[in-house]
Every structure is written in C-alpha cells, then in structure tokens.
Amino acid sequence: MSLTQPTDRSSLTLPQRIWANRFSLLAGFCLCVGLPVGLYWNQGLWRNLGGDKPLQESVTDKSAKEAKSDKSLEELLAACKSEDEKLRIEALLELGQHPEYLPKSLEGIYPSLMQPNEVVRFAAENAVRALGKNMIPDLQPLLVAEDPKKYYEGCVYLTILGLEGREYIPRLVEKLDSESLADRMSTLFALDAMGKEAAPAYDKLVKLLDVPDSQFNIQVRVCHIFRNLGEIAKPAIPRLMKLADEGVPSARTAAYVTLGMLGPSPDHDIVGLLTKRLDTFYLLDKERALIGLGYLGSNAKPALEKIEGLMRDPEKSCQAEAAYAYWKITGESEKPLRTLEQCLDSYDFRMTAVERAGDMGAVSVSLLPKMLKFLDEPDETAVHEAVILACERMGPAAKDAIPRLQTVLANEQDYQLRETARKALEAIQPKPEK
C-alpha cells in the first residue's frame, strides 16, 4: 500500500478554508522580536516523501506557456502594486518569465508573497518557481546579510524553491546557531524544503528539541524535518519519545506523527505510546496518534481494538481518522468505508470524511455519489474543494464525476476551484503518452 497525502487541518491556525488541501504551503504571520515573520507551513502529515506536484505549481501551467507581453520591467512592477487583482496576477506571472529582470523584479514579487490575498500570494510563488535556478545567485547577498529582514526574505525564496537552492544548505546549518528565534524559524522552514538533503543539519536539529517550551514551534518544525530525513533521523527516536511524553500539545503531537514515520523501533515501544494516547481527552492527541499509528502499518495491529472503538464512537469526532488508520494498518476497506459513509451524513464531520475518502483513492469510489451531491450546496467552497480533490485522488475510477467537474471548470467564479477541477479532470482522464 503506497503512502498517500492526507492533510491535518487540526494544526492550521488561520480561518477554515482547506488551505492544506489547496496548497502544500500555508503563509501565516506572527511577530518575533518586532519582526513580522510569515511562516510557510508544510501540512502534509501523511506525506508521500516523493510527493506529487503541488497544486500551486500547476495553477499557472497554462499561463507559463503563453507568449510574453511587451511590457517593460517598470510597467510590470507598477502593475504588481495595482489594486486590480487580475492585473497584479498577470504581472506576477509575467515577471516569472523574465529572468533577465532579476534581481529588480523581486521588488514586485516579494511584497506579494506577504499578501493575505491567497490568489495573489500563490501567483507570486509561481513566479519564484518559474524563475527557479535563475534566482539562486541573487539569494547570496540576502542570506549573508546582517539585517534579519533580508535573511528572512532569502529563506522565503528557499522555502519555495526547495532543492534548487541546495547550495545554501551550509549557510542554513550555520544559522541554526543564531540567538534570534526569528532567524532559526526562518532557517528551519528553508531546511524543511530541502528534504533528505537537510541531513548535514541533523546534529544541531537534535539539540533544538531541547529548547524551552516557550519555543515549542522550534520543536514542531524539527519534527517536520526529521520526517523528511527518514532513516537518518532514527537515532533521534529516544529524544522524540521524551518529547511525545513531556512536550506541550503542539510539540508532543508533532512527535507522534514523526515517530510513526520513523518507526518501528526494536528498542522503543512507539506503538504502545501512541495507543495510550487514544485514551486521552484531547482531540488533537487522538488524531495525531492515529496518524502515527497509520504510518506504522501492520506493526500497529496491537492498537486495532482501540481504533475500532473510535470508529464506533457516537460523537464521531475521530471516526474518519480512525477509519483511515484502520485501513492503513489492515488493508481492509469494508469497515472503514462504512464508517466514512456514516460521517458523510454529519454536517460537522463530513469534511474530514471527504478528505479521508480521497486519501483512500480509488478504493473509496463507492462513496462518490454521496460526495458529489455536496457540490449542489451553495456557499460551501471548502467542501466543494475537498470533493474535487478527492476525485483527483481517485483518478480514472472517478469517471462518473467528469460532467460535474466540467461544469465547475466552465462556470465556477472561484479561480482556485476552477484550477482544482482542471487538475482533477487531468487525473481522471490522463493524456496518452506520446
């Protein structure tokens, strides 16, 4: 059974609109030592570490192929400040096609990366991705700057570019020693984008698990990086077990997922620890423990009795997550699908049920007729998007959804929903290879 990519919305701190399903990166804002720090949160808790191309990379696939206009750099920079969203997006996408405008073009792109308007922000991210390796030389002065705002800007670009910026990993490792919390957080997000190639930072990352509780976001981000490192991070299991037992809620629950991804361990009872957390009062503990147990696969069979109990929980709070974990552990779909179908009938829990059904892929296609009915409900953008994403993950098995998705693509006013529908149609009707 291959790993799929469900998302853990419980860790999001912005108003609900399934950001994690829409994009693999979420921009949030916090204040660190007077410095506004926008953090790009990677939310794929059941991540396939190989990963599919994120939606934001596909949003402008067609735009990137269009011919460049004859607008000058000055005109494009002016358009990037426009209050007209369409003009701003077009300018950002075009700047991504002009590597010869670097580094001046970043004056138009970077402010848009900090935008609360999600469409503008992700257009700016796509501009950065389109510029790709052409940007790398221009990052050097930012990453060596003493000005923390400049360093942060460089880390934002690295977080978007990922492995294309691998040559700066030594600099990132060096900055882990910074006394500035803002610098360390920026560094950790950039290292997270480097996947397994962040391995040179391992020794320093382990030490960061011992930061004070007031800096728990440091611990959370280290857990995310260890998931990418896989086998390389296994020596950290004892320290992660301690964090899972003693950490504040955000840190300990992040450790549950990381332990599931790194385990099993012959020397540490990861299954026992996570199974105990299924009895806790806190919903976040239960959900993250279920995710960790799901990652452990058949090794987590001792937890099945409690997982089945959560699948029957009349409060339904964890039913969908428990059903998905049961499927991951056993490979059996009958009981999980029955549970998810019951959750689809609950307004409060149908979102999670749709997401988990999508994560099961073609196995859950029997739930598709009920899920497609949600597309008829007005003002339910988040649910509509979850349904469309589920169709994408079901692939060709979701062929009955094609007429509905075509309607969304033709008539939907929401730009991102249209793009989500287009990507789903491409997954259901893959083009033959030439």
C-alpha positions as CSV (number, residue, x, y, z in Angstrom):
1,M,0.0,0.0,0.0
2,S,1.5,3.3,-1.0
3,L,1.6,6.3,1.2
4,T,-1.0,8.9,0.3
5,Q,-1.2,12.6,1.3
6,P,-4.0,13.4,3.7
7,T,-3.8,16.7,5.5
8,D,-4.1,17.5,9.1
9,R,-6.3,20.6,9.3
10,S,-6.2,20.5,13.1
11,S,-2.8,22.1,13.0
12,L,-3.9,25.1,11.0
13,T,-4.3,28.5,12.7
14,L,-6.0,30.5,10.0
15,P,-9.7,30.6,9.4
16,Q,-11.0,27.4,7.9
17,R,-10.9,27.1,4.2
18,I,-9.0,23.9,3.5
19,W,-5.7,25.7,2.8
20,A,-3.8,22.5,3.3
21,N,-5.8,20.7,0.6
22,R,-5.4,23.6,-1.8
23,F,-1.8,24.2,-1.3
24,S,1.2,22.4,0.3
25,L,2.4,25.6,1.8
26,L,0.5,28.0,4.0
27,A,1.5,31.5,4.7
28,G,0.8,32.7,8.2
29,F,2.1,35.6,10.2
30,C,3.5,36.0,13.7
31,L,5.6,38.7,15.5
32,C,9.0,37.7,16.6
33,V,11.2,40.3,18.3
34,G,9.3,43.0,16.5
35,L,10.0,41.3,13.1
36,P,7.0,40.2,11.0
37,V,7.7,36.6,10.1
38,G,5.5,34.9,7.5
39,L,5.8,31.2,8.0
40,Y,5.3,28.7,5.2
41,W,3.7,25.7,6.9
42,N,4.1,22.3,5.3
43,Q,0.9,20.5,6.2
44,G,1.2,17.1,4.5
45,L,1.2,14.9,7.6
46,W,0.6,11.7,5.7
47,R,3.1,12.8,3.0
48,N,4.5,10.8,0.3
49,L,8.0,12.0,0.6
50,G,8.4,11.7,-3.1
51,G,5.3,13.8,-3.4
52,D,3.1,14.8,-6.3
53,K,3.5,18.2,-7.9
54,P,1.7,20.6,-5.6
55,L,-1.4,22.4,-6.9
56,Q,0.3,25.8,-6.8
57,E,2.8,24.5,-9.3
58,S,0.0,23.6,-11.7
59,V,-2.1,26.7,-11.2
60,T,-0.2,28.6,-13.8
61,D,1.0,25.8,-16.0
62,K,-1.0,27.2,-18.9
63,S,-0.1,30.8,-18.2
64,A,3.6,29.9,-18.2
65,K,3.3,28.7,-21.8
66,E,1.7,31.9,-23.1
67,A,3.7,34.4,-25.0
68,K,5.3,37.2,-23.1
69,S,3.8,40.6,-23.5
70,D,5.9,43.6,-24.5
71,K,5.5,45.3,-21.1
72,S,8.7,46.8,-19.6
73,L,10.0,45.9,-16.2
74,E,8.8,49.3,-14.8
75,E,5.3,48.6,-16.1
76,L,5.2,45.2,-14.6
77,L,6.5,46.5,-11.2
78,A,3.8,49.1,-11.3
79,A,1.1,46.5,-12.1
80,C,2.3,44.4,-9.1
81,K,1.1,47.2,-6.9
82,S,-2.3,47.5,-8.6
83,E,-5.5,47.1,-6.6
84,D,-6.8,45.3,-9.6
85,E,-6.3,41.6,-8.7
86,K,-6.3,40.4,-12.3
87,L,-3.6,42.9,-13.4
88,R,-1.5,42.1,-10.4
89,I,-1.6,38.4,-11.0
90,E,-0.8,38.8,-14.7
91,A,2.2,41.0,-13.9
92,L,3.5,38.5,-11.3
93,L,3.2,35.6,-13.7
94,E,5.0,37.5,-16.4
95,L,7.8,38.5,-14.1
96,G,8.3,34.8,-13.6
97,Q,9.0,34.5,-17.4
98,H,11.7,37.2,-17.4
99,P,14.9,36.0,-15.6
100,E,16.7,39.0,-17.3
101,Y,14.8,41.3,-15.0
102,L,16.4,39.8,-11.8
103,P,17.1,40.9,-9.2
104,K,15.0,44.1,-9.7
105,S,11.8,42.0,-10.4
106,L,11.9,40.8,-6.8
107,E,10.8,44.2,-5.7
108,G,7.4,43.4,-7.3
109,I,7.3,39.7,-6.3
110,Y,8.3,39.7,-2.7
111,P,5.6,42.1,-1.3
112,S,3.0,39.8,-3.0
113,L,4.4,36.8,-1.1
114,M,3.3,38.5,2.1
115,Q,-0.2,39.2,0.8
116,P,-3.2,37.9,2.7
117,N,-4.9,37.5,-0.7
118,E,-4.3,33.9,-1.4
119,V,-4.5,34.1,-5.2
120,V,-2.1,37.0,-5.4
121,R,0.3,35.2,-3.0
122,F,0.4,32.0,-4.9
123,A,0.8,33.8,-8.2
124,A,3.9,35.3,-6.6
125,E,5.1,31.8,-5.5
126,N,4.6,30.6,-9.0
127,A,6.7,33.5,-10.3
128,V,9.5,32.4,-8.0
129,R,9.2,28.8,-9.1
130,A,9.3,29.8,-12.8
131,L,12.4,31.8,-12.2
132,G,13.9,28.8,-10.5
133,K,17.7,28.4,-10.7
134,N,18.0,31.8,-12.3
135,M,17.3,33.3,-8.8
136,I,20.0,31.3,-7.0
137,P,22.9,33.9,-7.4
138,D,20.6,36.7,-6.2
139,L,19.9,34.9,-2.9
140,Q,23.5,35.0,-1.7
141,P,23.5,38.7,-0.6
142,L,20.2,38.1,1.2
143,L,21.4,35.0,3.1
144,V,24.6,36.6,4.3
145,A,23.0,39.9,5.3
146,E,23.1,41.0,8.9
147,D,19.7,42.5,8.5
148,P,17.2,39.9,9.8
149,K,14.6,41.0,7.3
150,K,16.9,40.4,4.4
151,Y,17.8,37.0,5.7
152,Y,14.2,36.1,6.2
153,E,13.4,37.2,2.6
154,G,16.2,34.8,1.4
155,C,14.7,32.0,3.4
156,V,11.2,32.6,2.0
157,Y,12.7,32.1,-1.5
158,L,14.5,29.0,-0.5
159,T,11.3,27.6,1.1
160,I,9.6,28.0,-2.3
161,L,12.5,26.8,-4.4
162,G,13.4,23.8,-2.3
163,L,16.2,21.7,-3.7
164,E,17.1,24.2,-6.4
165,G,18.7,26.2,-3.5
166,R,20.6,23.3,-2.1
167,E,23.9,25.1,-2.4
168,Y,22.9,27.3,0.6
169,I,22.4,24.3,3.0
170,P,25.8,25.0,4.7
171,R,24.7,28.6,5.4
172,L,21.4,27.4,6.8
173,V,23.1,24.9,9.1
174,E,25.3,27.7,10.3
175,K,22.3,29.9,11.1
176,L,20.8,27.3,13.4
177,D,23.3,28.7,16.0
178,S,21.7,32.1,15.8
179,E,20.4,33.6,19.1
180,S,17.5,35.0,17.1
181,L,14.3,32.9,17.3
182,A,13.2,34.6,14.0
183,D,16.4,33.5,12.2
184,R,16.1,30.0,13.5
185,M,12.5,29.6,12.5
186,S,13.2,31.0,9.0
187,T,16.1,28.6,8.7
188,L,14.0,25.6,9.8
189,F,11.4,26.3,7.1
190,A,14.0,26.5,4.5
191,L,15.7,23.3,5.7
192,D,12.3,21.5,5.6
193,A,12.1,22.3,1.9
194,M,15.4,20.6,1.3
195,G,14.1,17.1,2.1
196,K,16.7,14.5,2.8
197,E,19.5,16.9,1.8
198,A,19.0,18.7,5.1
199,A,20.9,15.8,6.7
200,P,24.0,17.9,7.5
201,A,21.9,19.8,10.0
202,Y,20.9,16.6,11.9
203,D,23.2,17.1,15.0
204,K,22.1,20.7,15.5
205,L,18.4,19.8,15.0
206,V,18.5,17.2,17.7
207,K,19.8,19.8,20.1
208,L,16.9,22.1,19.2
209,L,14.5,19.6,20.6
210,D,15.7,20.8,24.0
211,V,14.6,24.4,23.5
212,P,12.3,25.8,26.2
213,D,8.6,25.1,26.0
214,S,8.0,28.8,25.1
215,Q,9.8,28.0,21.8
216,F,7.7,24.9,21.0
217,N,7.3,25.9,17.4
218,I,11.1,25.1,17.0
219,Q,10.4,21.6,18.2
220,V,7.4,21.2,15.9
221,R,9.5,22.3,12.9
222,V,12.3,19.9,13.8
223,C,9.8,17.1,13.9
224,H,8.8,18.0,10.3
225,I,12.3,17.9,9.1
226,F,13.0,14.6,10.7
227,R,10.1,13.1,8.7
228,N,11.9,14.1,5.6
229,L,15.2,12.6,6.8
230,G,13.8,9.1,7.4
231,E,16.5,6.6,8.4
232,I,19.0,9.4,9.0
233,A,16.8,10.6,11.9
234,K,16.2,7.3,13.6
235,P,18.8,7.9,16.2
236,A,16.6,10.7,17.4
237,I,13.8,8.3,18.4
238,P,14.6,8.3,22.1
239,R,14.5,12.1,22.3
240,L,11.3,12.1,20.3
241,M,9.8,9.6,22.7
242,K,10.6,12.0,25.5
243,L,9.1,14.9,23.6
244,A,5.9,12.9,22.9
245,D,5.7,12.2,26.6
246,E,6.5,15.5,28.1
247,G,6.1,18.2,25.4
248,V,3.4,20.9,25.1
249,P,0.4,19.8,23.0
250,S,1.7,21.1,19.6
251,A,5.2,19.7,20.1
252,R,4.2,16.3,21.5
253,T,1.5,15.7,18.9
254,A,4.0,16.6,16.1
255,A,6.3,14.0,17.7
256,Y,3.5,11.3,17.4
257,V,3.4,11.7,13.7
258,T,7.2,11.7,13.3
259,L,7.6,8.6,15.5
260,G,5.1,6.8,13.3
261,M,7.0,7.8,10.2
262,L,10.4,6.8,11.6
263,G,9.3,3.6,13.4
264,P,9.0,0.9,14.3
265,S,12.0,0.6,16.7
266,P,13.1,-2.6,18.4
267,D,14.3,-0.6,21.4
268,H,11.3,1.7,21.9
269,D,7.6,0.9,22.2
270,I,6.2,3.5,19.8
271,V,3.0,1.6,19.2
272,G,2.4,1.4,23.0
273,L,2.9,5.1,23.5
274,L,0.6,6.1,20.6
275,T,-2.0,3.6,21.6
276,K,-2.2,5.1,25.1
277,R,-2.8,8.5,23.5
278,L,-6.0,7.2,22.0
279,D,-7.5,7.3,25.5
280,T,-6.6,10.9,26.1
281,F,-9.3,13.6,26.5
282,Y,-7.7,15.9,23.9
283,L,-8.9,15.5,20.3
284,L,-5.6,16.7,18.8
285,D,-3.7,14.0,20.7
286,K,-6.1,11.3,19.4
287,E,-5.9,12.5,15.8
288,R,-2.2,12.7,15.6
289,A,-1.7,9.4,17.4
290,L,-4.0,7.8,14.8
291,I,-1.9,9.3,12.0
292,G,1.3,8.0,13.6
293,L,-0.2,4.5,14.0
294,G,-1.4,4.5,10.4
295,Y,2.2,5.2,9.3
296,L,3.4,2.2,11.3
297,G,1.1,0.0,9.1
298,S,0.8,-3.7,10.2
299,N,3.2,-3.1,13.1
300,A,0.4,-1.1,14.8
301,K,-2.1,-4.1,14.9
302,P,-2.0,-4.2,18.7
303,A,-3.8,-0.8,18.6
304,L,-6.7,-2.1,16.4
305,E,-9.1,-2.8,19.3
306,K,-9.0,0.8,20.4
307,I,-9.0,2.1,16.8
308,E,-12.2,0.1,16.1
309,G,-13.7,1.6,19.3
310,L,-13.0,5.1,18.0
311,M,-14.6,4.1,14.7
312,R,-17.8,3.3,16.6
313,D,-17.6,6.5,18.8
314,P,-21.1,8.1,18.6
315,E,-19.6,11.5,18.9
316,K,-17.8,10.9,15.6
317,S,-15.0,13.3,16.5
318,C,-12.3,10.8,15.5
319,Q,-14.3,8.4,13.4
320,A,-13.0,9.3,10.0
321,E,-9.3,9.5,11.2
322,A,-9.7,6.1,12.9
323,A,-11.3,4.6,9.8
324,Y,-8.4,5.7,7.7
325,A,-5.8,4.4,10.2
326,Y,-7.6,1.1,10.3
327,W,-7.3,0.8,6.5
328,K,-3.6,1.8,6.6
329,I,-2.9,-0.9,9.2
330,T,-5.0,-3.8,7.8
331,G,-5.5,-3.0,4.2
332,E,-9.2,-3.9,4.7
333,S,-11.7,-1.3,3.3
334,E,-15.2,-2.6,4.2
335,K,-15.4,-1.3,7.8
336,P,-13.6,2.0,7.1
337,L,-15.9,2.8,4.1
338,R,-18.9,2.1,6.2
339,T,-17.7,4.4,8.9
340,L,-16.8,7.2,6.4
341,E,-20.3,6.9,4.8
342,Q,-21.9,7.5,8.2
343,C,-19.6,10.5,8.7
344,L,-20.7,11.9,5.4
345,D,-24.2,12.3,6.8
346,S,-22.9,14.6,9.6
347,Y,-22.5,18.2,8.7
348,D,-19.8,18.6,11.4
349,F,-17.7,15.7,10.3
350,R,-18.3,15.3,6.5
351,M,-15.3,17.5,5.6
352,T,-12.8,15.1,7.3
353,A,-14.7,12.1,5.9
354,V,-14.4,13.5,2.3
355,E,-10.7,14.1,2.8
356,R,-10.0,10.7,4.2
357,A,-12.1,9.1,1.4
358,G,-9.9,10.9,-1.1
359,D,-6.8,9.7,0.6
360,M,-8.0,6.1,0.1
361,G,-8.1,6.8,-3.6
362,A,-10.0,4.5,-6.0
363,V,-10.8,2.2,-3.0
364,S,-13.4,4.7,-1.8
365,V,-15.2,5.3,-5.2
366,S,-18.4,3.8,-3.8
367,L,-18.8,7.0,-1.7
368,L,-18.5,9.3,-4.7
369,P,-22.3,9.6,-5.5
370,K,-23.0,10.9,-2.0
371,M,-19.9,13.2,-2.1
372,L,-20.9,14.7,-5.5
373,K,-24.2,15.9,-4.0
374,F,-22.3,18.3,-1.8
375,L,-21.4,20.3,-5.0
376,D,-25.0,21.3,-5.2
377,E,-24.9,23.2,-1.9
378,P,-24.3,26.9,-2.1
379,D,-21.7,28.8,-0.2
380,E,-19.8,25.6,0.8
381,T,-16.5,26.3,-1.0
382,A,-14.4,24.3,1.4
383,V,-16.5,21.2,1.0
384,H,-16.7,21.6,-2.8
385,E,-12.9,21.8,-2.9
386,A,-12.5,18.7,-0.7
387,V,-14.8,16.7,-3.0
388,I,-12.9,17.8,-6.2
389,L,-9.6,16.9,-4.6
390,A,-11.0,13.5,-3.6
391,C,-12.0,13.0,-7.2
392,E,-8.5,13.7,-8.3
393,R,-7.0,11.2,-5.9
394,M,-9.5,8.5,-7.1
395,G,-8.1,9.0,-10.6
396,P,-9.8,7.2,-13.5
397,A,-12.1,5.4,-11.0
398,A,-13.9,8.8,-10.6
399,K,-15.0,9.0,-14.2
400,D,-18.7,9.5,-13.1
401,A,-17.6,12.9,-11.7
402,I,-16.4,14.2,-15.1
403,P,-19.7,16.0,-16.1
404,R,-19.8,17.8,-12.7
405,L,-16.1,18.8,-12.8
406,Q,-16.5,20.1,-16.4
407,T,-19.4,22.3,-15.1
408,V,-17.2,23.6,-12.3
409,L,-14.4,24.4,-14.8
410,A,-16.8,26.2,-17.1
411,N,-18.9,28.1,-14.7
412,E,-17.3,28.5,-11.2
413,Q,-16.4,32.0,-10.2
414,D,-13.7,31.0,-7.7
415,Y,-10.4,30.8,-9.6
416,Q,-8.8,28.2,-7.4
417,L,-11.8,25.9,-7.6
418,R,-11.6,26.0,-11.4
419,E,-7.9,25.1,-11.2
420,T,-8.6,22.3,-8.8
421,A,-11.3,21.0,-11.1
422,R,-8.9,21.2,-14.1
423,K,-6.3,19.2,-12.2
424,A,-8.9,16.6,-11.2
425,L,-10.0,16.2,-14.8
426,E,-6.4,15.7,-15.9
427,A,-6.0,12.9,-13.2
428,I,-9.2,11.2,-14.2
429,Q,-8.6,11.5,-18.0
430,P,-4.8,11.3,-18.3
431,K,-3.4,12.2,-21.7
432,P,-1.8,9.3,-23.5
433,E,2.0,9.4,-23.5
434,K,3.5,10.5,-26.8
